Amino acid sequence: MTNVLSRTTALVAVGALAFGVAACGTKNSGAPAGQPEQKSLVYRSSWGEQEPQAKIFKAILDDFAKQNNVKVDAKFVGRKGTENLPTEMAAGQGPDLFDAATDNLPGWRAQNLAAPLEDVLTAQVPGEGKTVGDVLPDSVRQAASDDKGMGILPHTVISTAVWYDAAKHPDLGTTPPRSWADLIAFLDKEKAAGRTAIGQDGTIPFYNVYWFYSALVRANGAGSLLALSKDAAAWDKPEVLAAAKQVEQLTKGGYFQKDHMATKYPAAQDDWAQGNSSLNINGTWLASEVKTKTPPGAKIRSFQLPAGGKDSVEVGALGWGVNVKGKNVQTAKEFLAFALQSKYLSRISTEALNIPSRPDIPAPDFLADVQKAIAEAPAVHKTYDTLAADKAYWVDLLLPLDDQLLAGKIDAAQFVAQGKKKTADYLATKG
């Protein structure tokens, strides 16, 4: 699944980056006098060779090598091929360039392995008369940044939405649910017609938590989910119980397919793609994942979960990080500016079927609603409100507890009470 890659202030003058090819005619440079020295760039990618992203990035790297006299060593090794990357990088043996995302940026920062990229924002995008900062909107830069500034250079925007087939439900296209009551009314209508209202791959905990996370953070804004892991008293806030009650309502309402918690991925999303359920909450990669299962004539569209309040929209990013201990840091930064050219990032839309980080490049039709929601968002938050970076809390505490709520094994009040106690115990063990 693509989500396993699974989302600016003071700027340095562009001259400090030394973008462009330097002419080093010294006799110790390794190049003949008067000729530019060949540079090097090493890239280890967690994309597999046959994935669209690997093919796109290889083409960009080939052009970069030819146009800038760079010797590129790129390996597309897939997810498991980068499992030891942090250890290698910490030992000074890793690549210059690596794949990163909003949700794993905190980990790279904690290990002091991600080079700061604020200076890249002032670099010129070749041939366009614009800087990197000019073509990346604030929301995307925010998704790629933390309190230390920008830590990854985004090529793709990811988000979460509720998905449907507009060919079957044209009413959702013209009047999507604007309130929670509107959503429940639609679910009741589907249920009354004998249709499964929501397809849920219940064996994927980080898909299950979309309901609680989205209900809480969309209504209350960035930090409202993260706060639950920082202070047990945060669980007492009324908005936490309110979001939990909404999840409880979905479960008790019988809107999911039979035995939804036992459904193994990708059975539910495939079933949804084939028209056997009406809605599926998922990431922006959903349509491309189910492409081969989607019948002709289907028109995949989405709407944001109607939570009200701040109406915050999730903005995460997939991109590249630069190894602070890499041997070719400046060359890696040169590549980042080169890769942001419109002719390259447009392929993220047309071939990878994702939302490009540049908003001036249209997303695929089935992602247009999400791209529009991000562009018009009154507020934004990062993927999972960055809580997933605390793996011990996320994997061992919140996700299992949320699974019990979605399964109907506990109610909203029990969810809150247990969350508060487990958080207090968790924080006590951390000292």
Secondary structure in CASP SS format (residue, H / E / C, confidence):
PFRMAT SS
TARGET T0000
AUTHOR 0000-0000-0000
METHOD secondary structure of the structure
MODEL  1
M C 1.00
T H 1.00
N H 1.00
V H 1.00
L C 1.00
S C 1.00
R C 1.00
T C 1.00
T C 1.00
A C 1.00
L C 1.00
V C 1.00
A C 1.00
V H 1.00
G H 1.00
A H 1.00
L H 1.00
A C 1.00
F C 1.00
G C 1.00
V C 1.00
A C 1.00
A C 1.00
C C 1.00
G C 1.00
T C 1.00
K C 1.00
N C 1.00
S C 1.00
G C 1.00
A C 1.00
P C 1.00
A C 1.00
G C 1.00
Q C 1.00
P C 1.00
E C 1.00
Q C 1.00
K E 1.00
S E 1.00
L E 1.00
V E 1.00
Y E 1.00
R E 1.00
S E 1.00
S C 1.00
W C 1.00
G E 1.00
E C 1.00
Q C 1.00
E C 1.00
P H 1.00
Q H 1.00
A H 1.00
K H 1.00
I H 1.00
F H 1.00
K H 1.00
A H 1.00
I H 1.00
L H 1.00
D H 1.00
D H 1.00
F H 1.00
A H 1.00
K H 1.00
Q H 1.00
N H 1.00
N C 1.00
V E 1.00
K E 1.00
V E 1.00
D E 1.00
A E 1.00
K E 1.00
F E 1.00
V E 1.00
G C 1.00
R C 1.00
K H 1.00
G H 1.00
T H 1.00
E C 1.00
N C 1.00
L H 1.00
P H 1.00
T H 1.00
E H 1.00
M H 1.00
A H 1.00
A C 1.00
G C 1.00
Q C 1.00
G C 1.00
P C 1.00
D C 1.00
L E 1.00
F E 1.00
D E 1.00
A E 1.00
A E 1.00
T H 1.00
D H 1.00
N H 1.00
L H 1.00
P H 1.00
G H 1.00
W H 1.00
R H 1.00
A H 1.00
Q C 1.00
N C 1.00
L C 1.00
A E 1.00
A C 1.00
P C 1.00
L C 1.00
E H 1.00
D H 1.00
V H 1.00
L H 1.00
T H 1.00
A C 1.00
Q E 1.00
V E 1.00
P C 1.00
G C 1.00
E C 1.00
G C 1.00
K E 1.00
T E 1.00
V H 1.00
G H 1.00
D H 1.00
V H 1.00
L C 1.00
P C 1.00
D H 1.00
S H 1.00
V H 1.00
R H 1.00
Q H 1.00
A H 1.00
A C 1.00
S E 1.00
D E 1.00
D C 1.00
K C 1.00
G E 1.00
M E 1.00
G C 1.00
I C 1.00
L E 1.00
P E 1.00
H E 1.00
T E 1.00
V E 1.00
I E 1.00
S C 1.00
T E 1.00
A E 1.00
V E 1.00
W E 1.00
Y E 1.00
D E 1.00
A C 1.00
A C 1.00
K C 1.00
H C 1.00
P H 1.00
D H 1.00
L H 1.00
G H 1.00
T H 1.00
T C 1.00
P C 1.00
P C 1.00
R C 1.00
S C 1.00
W H 1.00
A H 1.00
D H 1.00
L H 1.00
I H 1.00
A H 1.00
F H 1.00
L H 1.00
D H 1.00
K H 1.00
E H 1.00
K H 1.00
A H 1.00
A C 1.00
G C 1.00
R C 1.00
T E 1.00
A E 1.00
I E 1.00
G C 1.00
Q C 1.00
D C 1.00
G C 1.00
T C 1.00
I C 1.00
P H 1.00
F H 1.00
Y H 1.00
N H 1.00
V C 1.00
Y H 1.00
W H 1.00
F H 1.00
Y H 1.00
S H 1.00
A H 1.00
L H 1.00
V H 1.00
R H 1.00
A H 1.00
N H 1.00
G C 1.00
A C 1.00
G C 1.00
S C 1.00
L C 1.00
L H 1.00
A H 1.00
L H 1.00
S H 1.00
K C 1.00
D C 1.00
A H 1.00
A H 1.00
A H 1.00
W H 1.00
D H 1.00
K C 1.00
P H 1.00
E H 1.00
V H 1.00
L H 1.00
A H 1.00
A H 1.00
A H 1.00
K H 1.00
Q H 1.00
V H 1.00
E H 1.00
Q H 1.00
L H 1.00
T H 1.00
K H 1.00
G C 1.00
G C 1.00
Y C 1.00
F E 1.00
Q C 1.00
K C 1.00
D C 1.00
H H 1.00
M H 1.00
A H 1.00
T C 1.00
K C 1.00
Y C 1.00
P C 1.00
A H 1.00
A H 1.00
Q H 1.00
D H 1.00
D H 1.00
W H 1.00
A H 1.00
Q C 1.00
G C 1.00
N C 1.00
S E 1.00
S E 1.00
L E 1.00
N E 1.00
I E 1.00
N E 1.00
G E 1.00
T C 1.00
W C 1.00
L H 1.00
A H 1.00
S H 1.00
E H 1.00
V C 1.00
K H 1.00
T H 1.00
K H 1.00
T C 1.00
P C 1.00
P C 1.00
G C 1.00
A C 1.00
K C 1.00
I E 1.00
R E 1.00
S E 1.00
F E 1.00
Q C 1.00
L C 1.00
P C 1.00
A C 1.00
G C 1.00
G C 1.00
K C 1.00
D C 1.00
S C 1.00
V E 1.00
E E 1.00
V C 1.00
G E 1.00
A E 1.00
L E 1.00
G E 1.00
W E 1.00
G E 1.00
V E 1.00
N E 1.00
V C 1.00
K C 1.00
G C 1.00
K C 1.00
N C 1.00
V H 1.00
Q H 1.00
T H 1.00
A H 1.00
K H 1.00
E H 1.00
F H 1.00
L H 1.00
A H 1.00
F H 1.00
A H 1.00
L C 1.00
Q C 1.00
S H 1.00
K H 1.00
Y H 1.00
L H 1.00
S H 1.00
R H 1.00
I H 1.00
S H 1.00
T H 1.00
E C 1.00
A C 1.00
L C 1.00
N C 1.00
I E 1.00
P E 1.00
S C 1.00
R C 1.00
P C 1.00
D C 1.00
I C 1.00
P C 1.00
A C 1.00
P C 1.00
D H 1.00
F H 1.00
L H 1.00
A H 1.00
D H 1.00
V H 1.00
Q H 1.00
K H 1.00
A H 1.00
I H 1.00
A H 1.00
E C 1.00
A C 1.00
P C 1.00
A C 1.00
V E 1.00
H E 1.00
K C 1.00
T H 1.00
Y H 1.00
D H 1.00
T H 1.00
L H 1.00
A H 1.00
A H 1.00
D C 1.00
K H 1.00
A H 1.00
Y H 1.00
W H 1.00
V H 1.00
D H 1.00
L H 1.00
L H 1.00
L H 1.00
P H 1.00
L H 1.00
D H 1.00
D H 1.00
Q H 1.00
L H 1.00
L H 1.00
A H 1.00
G C 1.00
K C 1.00
I C 1.00
D C 1.00
A H 1.00
A H 1.00
Q H 1.00
F H 1.00
V H 1.00
A H 1.00
Q H 1.00
G H 1.00
K H 1.00
K H 1.00
K H 1.00
T H 1.00
A H 1.00
D H 1.00
Y H 1.00
L H 1.00
A H 1.00
T H 1.00
K C 1.00
G C 1.00
END
